[in-house]
Amino acid sequence: MLLFVILNEFLPESRAISKYVLRKYAKSAQDDLLREGNPEEAAMVDVWTEVEAHHYLPAMAPIFYECVVYPARLGTTPNQKVVDESVEKFKKVLDVYEVCLSKSMYLAGDFFSFADLNHFPFTFHIMATPHASVFDSYPHVKAWWERVTERPSLKKISAHMEIKP
């Protein structure tokens, strides 16, 4: 799991590598975060993984870099215009997530999957910024995030995710 977070923290295009690791090291059906034993569930995991890659991450990434990475690594202050524009784009994405999560506990259904896990690294860092308050307007998204972060494995990993200068 730590390898997954490291890969996705620094290499967002590493989804294929993450899937490989999950397939290779899954010990049982309950470890199947890709839901490969059920074609319908697997398809939903794939859909939400693509949604994250093409909509969630592009809307969130500028906020992440401006508010987390650049200040920590470069000592700069956030470009507020970039942040404000990205927050508005991110809200439109969260509108869709809110509808989905009003119907199920997790993104791909009522089970935790790779789709949820894939959202963890960047969202974790955004939640440490003043822009975490965006989630307050989306009660189902906020409840989903709370469920995700309550998982023991993600609590353990969170302790090692600080971005240092």
C-alpha positions in Angstrom: 0.0 0.0 0.0 2.9 2.4 0.8 4.3 1.8 -2.7 0.9 2.7 -4.1 0.9 6.1 -2.3 4.5 6.8 -3.1 3.9 6.1 -6.8 0.7 8.2 -7.0 2.2 11.0 -4.9 5.0 11.6 -7.3 3.9 9.9 -10.5 0.2 10.5 -11.2 0.6 8.5 -14.5 1.5 5.4 -12.5 -2.0 4.0 -12.3 -1.0 1.0 -14.4 1.9 0.3 -12.1 -0.4 0.6 -9.1 -2.8 -1.9 -10.7 0.0 -4.3 -11.4 1.1 -4.2 -7.7 -2.5 -4.7 -6.5 -2.9 -7.7 -8.8 0.4 -9.2 -7.9 0.1 -8.9 -4.2 -3.6 -9.4 -3.5 -3.7 -12.3 -1.1 -7.5 -12.9 -1.3 -10.7 -11.8 -2.8 -11.2 -9.3 0.0 -7.9 -7.7 -1.0 -9.2 -7.2 -4.6 -9.4 -3.4 -4.7 -9.9 -3.7 -8.5 -12.9 -6.0 -8.0 -11.8 -8.2 -10.8 -14.0 -11.0 -9.6 -17.1 -9.1 -10.6 -17.0 -7.5 -14.2 -19.7 -4.9 -13.4 -17.9 -3.7 -10.2 -14.5 -3.8 -12.0 -15.9 -1.6 -14.7 -17.1 0.9 -12.2 -13.7 0.9 -10.5 -12.2 1.6 -14.0 -14.7 4.4 -14.7 -14.0 6.2 -11.5 -10.2 5.8 -11.9 -10.5 7.5 -15.3 -12.8 10.2 -13.8 -10.1 10.9 -11.2 -7.4 11.0 -13.9 -9.2 13.2 -16.3 -11.4 15.5 -14.2 -10.7 15.3 -10.4 -6.9 15.5 -10.6 -6.7 18.2 -13.3 -9.1 20.4 -11.3 -7.3 19.8 -8.0 -3.7 19.7 -9.1 -3.2 23.5 -9.5 -4.5 24.0 -5.9 -2.2 21.3 -4.7 0.9 22.7 -6.4 0.1 26.4 -5.5 -0.8 25.7 -1.9 1.3 22.7 -0.9 4.2 22.0 -3.2 5.5 25.4 -4.3 5.4 26.9 -0.8 7.2 23.9 0.7 9.8 23.4 -2.0 10.2 26.9 -3.5 9.1 29.1 -0.6 6.6 30.9 -2.8 3.1 32.2 -1.9 0.2 30.8 -3.9 -0.9 32.5 -7.0 -4.4 33.4 -5.8 -5.8 33.8 -9.3 -4.7 30.2 -10.3 -6.1 28.9 -7.0 -9.5 30.7 -7.3 -10.0 29.5 -10.9 -9.1 25.9 -9.9 -11.4 25.9 -6.9 -14.3 26.9 -9.2 -13.4 24.0 -11.6 -13.0 21.7 -8.7 -16.5 22.6 -7.4 -18.0 21.5 -10.7 -16.3 18.2 -10.4 -17.4 17.8 -6.8 -21.0 18.4 -8.0 -20.8 15.2 -10.0 -19.2 13.3 -7.1 -21.9 14.5 -4.7 -24.6 13.0 -6.9 -22.7 9.7 -7.2 -22.0 9.5 -3.5 -25.6 10.2 -2.6 -26.3 6.8 -4.0 -23.4 4.7 -2.7 -20.9 4.7 0.2 -17.9 4.7 -2.1 -17.2 5.8 -5.7 -17.6 2.5 -7.5 -20.3 1.2 -5.2 -20.8 0.2 -1.6 -17.3 -1.1 -1.3 -13.8 0.5 -0.9 -11.8 0.1 -4.1 -8.8 1.3 -6.1 -11.0 4.2 -7.3 -11.3 5.5 -3.8 -7.7 4.8 -2.9 -6.5 6.6 -6.1 -8.1 9.8 -4.8 -6.2 9.7 -1.5 -2.8 11.3 -2.0 -3.8 14.6 -3.5 -7.0 14.9 -1.5 -5.0 14.3 1.7 -2.8 17.3 1.0 -5.7 19.6 0.0 -7.4 18.8 3.3 -4.4 20.4 5.0 -5.1 23.7 3.3 -7.7 26.4 3.8 -9.4 25.0 0.7 -10.5 21.9 2.6 -13.6 23.9 3.4 -14.8 23.4 -0.2 -15.8 19.9 0.9 -18.2 21.4 3.5 -20.7 22.2 0.7 -20.8 18.5 -0.4 -22.0 16.4 2.5 -21.9 13.1 0.7 -18.4 13.8 -0.6 -17.3 14.9 2.9 -18.7 11.7 4.5 -17.0 9.6 1.8 -13.7 11.3 2.6 -14.2 10.7 6.3 -14.8 7.0 5.6 -11.7 6.8 3.4 -9.5 8.4 6.0 -10.8 6.2 8.8 -9.3 3.2 7.2 -6.4 1.9 9.4 -4.0 1.4 6.5 -4.5 5.0 5.3 -4.2 6.4 8.8 -0.8 4.6 9.0 0.3 5.9 5.6 -0.8 9.5 6.3 1.8 9.8 9.0 4.5 9.6 6.4 3.0 11.9 3.7 4.3 15.3 4.8 5.9 17.3 1.9 9.1 18.7 3.2 11.2 21.6 1.8 
